[in-house]
Amino acid sequence: MESYDETDFVIYALAEMKIPVQYHTGKHITLANGYQIEVEKRDLYRLSVNDFVISPFDDIGELCQFIQRNGVPEQHD
């Protein structure tokens, strides 16, 4: 039986929605537009930017749509 990896699923979903991934390590995914996603468990994802948590999401489709709608976050020094 194959083991299921939620992070791989999120990366696949992001690719399908044409949201570029800059890199990922373990359960942390950094997007090219500056957002970070932490895969907490199956169907639970934490979206943040500049170490500020925006919101938890329990639906990968809603997460992808939010990222697409909100584009590139502002950079704060």
CNS distance restraints for C-alpha pairs under 8 A (distance, minus, plus):
assign (resid   5 and name CA) (resid   9 and name CA) 6.54 0.50 0.50
assign (resid   6 and name CA) (resid  10 and name CA) 6.27 0.50 0.50
assign (resid   6 and name CA) (resid  39 and name CA) 7.19 0.50 0.50
assign (resid   6 and name CA) (resid  41 and name CA) 7.18 0.50 0.50
assign (resid   6 and name CA) (resid  42 and name CA) 5.87 0.50 0.50
assign (resid   7 and name CA) (resid  11 and name CA) 6.25 0.50 0.50
assign (resid   7 and name CA) (resid  26 and name CA) 7.65 0.50 0.50
assign (resid   7 and name CA) (resid  27 and name CA) 5.92 0.50 0.50
assign (resid   7 and name CA) (resid  39 and name CA) 6.27 0.50 0.50
assign (resid   8 and name CA) (resid  12 and name CA) 6.13 0.50 0.50
assign (resid   9 and name CA) (resid  13 and name CA) 6.15 0.50 0.50
assign (resid  10 and name CA) (resid  14 and name CA) 6.11 0.50 0.50
assign (resid  10 and name CA) (resid  60 and name CA) 7.17 0.50 0.50
assign (resid  11 and name CA) (resid  15 and name CA) 6.23 0.50 0.50
assign (resid  11 and name CA) (resid  21 and name CA) 7.53 0.50 0.50
assign (resid  12 and name CA) (resid  16 and name CA) 6.24 0.50 0.50
assign (resid  13 and name CA) (resid  17 and name CA) 6.24 0.50 0.50
assign (resid  13 and name CA) (resid  60 and name CA) 7.43 0.50 0.50
assign (resid  13 and name CA) (resid  64 and name CA) 7.93 0.50 0.50
assign (resid  14 and name CA) (resid  18 and name CA) 6.11 0.50 0.50
assign (resid  14 and name CA) (resid  19 and name CA) 5.05 0.50 0.50
assign (resid  14 and name CA) (resid  20 and name CA) 7.01 0.50 0.50
assign (resid  14 and name CA) (resid  21 and name CA) 7.56 0.50 0.50
assign (resid  14 and name CA) (resid  64 and name CA) 6.72 0.50 0.50
assign (resid  15 and name CA) (resid  19 and name CA) 5.75 0.50 0.50
assign (resid  15 and name CA) (resid  20 and name CA) 6.64 0.50 0.50
assign (resid  15 and name CA) (resid  21 and name CA) 7.88 0.50 0.50
assign (resid  17 and name CA) (resid  64 and name CA) 6.94 0.50 0.50
assign (resid  19 and name CA) (resid  31 and name CA) 7.53 0.50 0.50
assign (resid  19 and name CA) (resid  64 and name CA) 7.76 0.50 0.50
assign (resid  19 and name CA) (resid  68 and name CA) 7.52 0.50 0.50
assign (resid  20 and name CA) (resid  31 and name CA) 5.97 0.50 0.50
assign (resid  20 and name CA) (resid  32 and name CA) 5.57 0.50 0.50
assign (resid  20 and name CA) (resid  33 and name CA) 7.79 0.50 0.50
assign (resid  21 and name CA) (resid  29 and name CA) 7.13 0.50 0.50
assign (resid  21 and name CA) (resid  30 and name CA) 6.12 0.50 0.50
assign (resid  21 and name CA) (resid  31 and name CA) 4.27 0.50 0.50
assign (resid  21 and name CA) (resid  32 and name CA) 5.44 0.50 0.50
assign (resid  22 and name CA) (resid  29 and name CA) 7.82 0.50 0.50
assign (resid  22 and name CA) (resid  30 and name CA) 5.58 0.50 0.50
assign (resid  22 and name CA) (resid  31 and name CA) 4.91 0.50 0.50
assign (resid  22 and name CA) (resid  32 and name CA) 4.68 0.50 0.50
assign (resid  23 and name CA) (resid  29 and name CA) 6.16 0.50 0.50
assign (resid  23 and name CA) (resid  30 and name CA) 5.49 0.50 0.50
assign (resid  23 and name CA) (resid  31 and name CA) 7.00 0.50 0.50
assign (resid  24 and name CA) (resid  28 and name CA) 5.57 0.50 0.50
assign (resid  24 and name CA) (resid  29 and name CA) 4.27 0.50 0.50
assign (resid  24 and name CA) (resid  30 and name CA) 5.95 0.50 0.50
assign (resid  25 and name CA) (resid  29 and name CA) 6.61 0.50 0.50
assign (resid  27 and name CA) (resid  38 and name CA) 5.61 0.50 0.50
assign (resid  27 and name CA) (resid  39 and name CA) 5.09 0.50 0.50
assign (resid  27 and name CA) (resid  40 and name CA) 7.33 0.50 0.50
assign (resid  28 and name CA) (resid  36 and name CA) 7.04 0.50 0.50
assign (resid  28 and name CA) (resid  37 and name CA) 5.83 0.50 0.50
assign (resid  28 and name CA) (resid  38 and name CA) 4.63 0.50 0.50
assign (resid  28 and name CA) (resid  39 and name CA) 6.52 0.50 0.50
assign (resid  29 and name CA) (resid  36 and name CA) 5.62 0.50 0.50
assign (resid  29 and name CA) (resid  37 and name CA) 5.07 0.50 0.50
assign (resid  29 and name CA) (resid  38 and name CA) 6.36 0.50 0.50
assign (resid  30 and name CA) (resid  34 and name CA) 6.72 0.50 0.50
assign (resid  30 and name CA) (resid  35 and name CA) 6.07 0.50 0.50
assign (resid  30 and name CA) (resid  36 and name CA) 4.49 0.50 0.50
assign (resid  30 and name CA) (resid  37 and name CA) 6.46 0.50 0.50
assign (resid  31 and name CA) (resid  35 and name CA) 5.35 0.50 0.50
assign (resid  31 and name CA) (resid  36 and name CA) 6.07 0.50 0.50
assign (resid  31 and name CA) (resid  37 and name CA) 7.94 0.50 0.50
assign (resid  33 and name CA) (resid  71 and name CA) 7.15 0.50 0.50
assign (resid  33 and name CA) (resid  72 and name CA) 5.05 0.50 0.50
assign (resid  33 and name CA) (resid  73 and name CA) 7.12 0.50 0.50
assign (resid  34 and name CA) (resid  49 and name CA) 6.46 0.50 0.50
assign (resid  34 and name CA) (resid  50 and name CA) 7.84 0.50 0.50
assign (resid  34 and name CA) (resid  72 and name CA) 6.77 0.50 0.50
assign (resid  34 and name CA) (resid  73 and name CA) 6.67 0.50 0.50
assign (resid  35 and name CA) (resid  47 and name CA) 6.95 0.50 0.50
assign (resid  35 and name CA) (resid  48 and name CA) 5.86 0.50 0.50
assign (resid  35 and name CA) (resid  49 and name CA) 4.86 0.50 0.50
assign (resid  35 and name CA) (resid  50 and name CA) 7.80 0.50 0.50
assign (resid  35 and name CA) (resid  72 and name CA) 7.93 0.50 0.50
assign (resid  35 and name CA) (resid  73 and name CA) 7.32 0.50 0.50
assign (resid  36 and name CA) (resid  47 and name CA) 5.81 0.50 0.50
assign (resid  36 and name CA) (resid  48 and name CA) 5.21 0.50 0.50
assign (resid  36 and name CA) (resid  49 and name CA) 5.96 0.50 0.50
assign (resid  37 and name CA) (resid  45 and name CA) 6.48 0.50 0.50
assign (resid  37 and name CA) (resid  46 and name CA) 5.54 0.50 0.50
assign (resid  37 and name CA) (resid  47 and name CA) 4.70 0.50 0.50
assign (resid  37 and name CA) (resid  48 and name CA) 6.43 0.50 0.50
assign (resid  38 and name CA) (resid  45 and name CA) 5.67 0.50 0.50
assign (resid  38 and name CA) (resid  46 and name CA) 5.06 0.50 0.50
assign (resid  38 and name CA) (resid  47 and name CA) 6.65 0.50 0.50
assign (resid  39 and name CA) (resid  44 and name CA) 6.40 0.50 0.50
assign (resid  39 and name CA) (resid  45 and name CA) 4.74 0.50 0.50
assign (resid  39 and name CA) (resid  46 and name CA) 6.57 0.50 0.50
assign (resid  40 and name CA) (resid  44 and name CA) 5.56 0.50 0.50
assign (resid  40 and name CA) (resid  45 and name CA) 5.62 0.50 0.50
assign (resid  40 and name CA) (resid  46 and name CA) 7.00 0.50 0.50
assign (resid  41 and name CA) (resid  45 and name CA) 7.24 0.50 0.50
assign (resid  43 and name CA) (resid  57 and name CA) 7.71 0.50 0.50
assign (resid  43 and name CA) (resid  58 and name CA) 4.88 0.50 0.50
assign (resid  43 and name CA) (resid  59 and name CA) 6.09 0.50 0.50
assign (resid  43 and name CA) (resid  60 and name CA) 7.15 0.50 0.50
assign (resid  44 and name CA) (resid  56 and name CA) 6.87 0.50 0.50
assign (resid  44 and name CA) (resid  57 and name CA) 5.76 0.50 0.50
assign (resid  44 and name CA) (resid  58 and name CA) 4.54 0.50 0.50
assign (resid  44 and name CA) (resid  59 and name CA) 7.32 0.50 0.50
assign (resid  45 and name CA) (resid  56 and name CA) 5.58 0.50 0.50
assign (resid  45 and name CA) (resid  57 and name CA) 5.13 0.50 0.50
assign (resid  45 and name CA) (resid  58 and name CA) 6.29 0.50 0.50
assign (resid  45 and name CA) (resid  60 and name CA) 7.87 0.50 0.50
assign (resid  46 and name CA) (resid  53 and name CA) 7.07 0.50 0.50
assign (resid  46 and name CA) (resid  54 and name CA) 7.70 0.50 0.50
assign (resid  46 and name CA) (resid  55 and name CA) 6.09 0.50 0.50
assign (resid  46 and name CA) (resid  56 and name CA) 4.38 0.50 0.50
assign (resid  46 and name CA) (resid  57 and name CA) 6.28 0.50 0.50
assign (resid  47 and name CA) (resid  53 and name CA) 6.01 0.50 0.50
assign (resid  47 and name CA) (resid  54 and name CA) 5.63 0.50 0.50
assign (resid  47 and name CA) (resid  55 and name CA) 5.64 0.50 0.50
assign (resid  47 and name CA) (resid  56 and name CA) 6.14 0.50 0.50
assign (resid  47 and name CA) (resid  57 and name CA) 7.50 0.50 0.50
assign (resid  48 and name CA) (resid  52 and name CA) 5.29 0.50 0.50
assign (resid  48 and name CA) (resid  53 and name CA) 4.15 0.50 0.50
assign (resid  48 and name CA) (resid  54 and name CA) 5.06 0.50 0.50
assign (resid  48 and name CA) (resid  55 and name CA) 7.18 0.50 0.50
assign (resid  49 and name CA) (resid  53 and name CA) 6.61 0.50 0.50
assign (resid  49 and name CA) (resid  54 and name CA) 7.19 0.50 0.50
assign (resid  49 and name CA) (resid  73 and name CA) 7.28 0.50 0.50
assign (resid  50 and name CA) (resid  75 and name CA) 7.79 0.50 0.50
assign (resid  50 and name CA) (resid  76 and name CA) 7.78 0.50 0.50
assign (resid  57 and name CA) (resid  62 and name CA) 7.30 0.50 0.50
assign (resid  57 and name CA) (resid  63 and name CA) 6.10 0.50 0.50
assign (resid  59 and name CA) (resid  63 and name CA) 6.34 0.50 0.50
assign (resid  60 and name CA) (resid  64 and name CA) 6.19 0.50 0.50
assign (resid  61 and name CA) (resid  65 and name CA) 6.16 0.50 0.50
assign (resid  62 and name CA) (resid  66 and name CA) 6.06 0.50 0.50
assign (resid  63 and name CA) (resid  67 and name CA) 6.35 0.50 0.50
assign (resid  64 and name CA) (resid  68 and name CA) 6.19 0.50 0.50
assign (resid  65 and name CA) (resid  69 and name CA) 6.03 0.50 0.50
assign (resid  66 and name CA) (resid  70 and name CA) 6.09 0.50 0.50
assign (resid  67 and name CA) (resid  71 and name CA) 6.02 0.50 0.50
